[in-house]
Amino acid sequence: MSFEKRLEQIRFILNKLSRQPLRWTPLVKASIQVCGSAPRIYYILKFLERKAFVTHESLEGKLYWKITEKGKTLLRAISE
């Protein structure tokens, strides 16, 4: 996969999460066209989580993916 395609996928996911925290299923439904498959989306999210650009946390008893301040900084940098 090309660097540009991977960057596009990361930008898309971070952009979605910058609007609001999302649970797994809505995030997959929103991202499947750009990222291709649920396993690919999971791989990207785990990479972003390891690098502290997103977190996976419980809100109101349910698990959500959420962008961090570091992730917002990255999104601004790759969106210019």
Secondary structure, DSSP 8 states (H G I E B T S, - for coil): --HHHHHHHHHHHHHHHHHS-B-HHHHHHHHHHHH-SHHHHHHHHHHHHHTTSEEEEEETTEEEEEE-HHHHHHHHHHH-
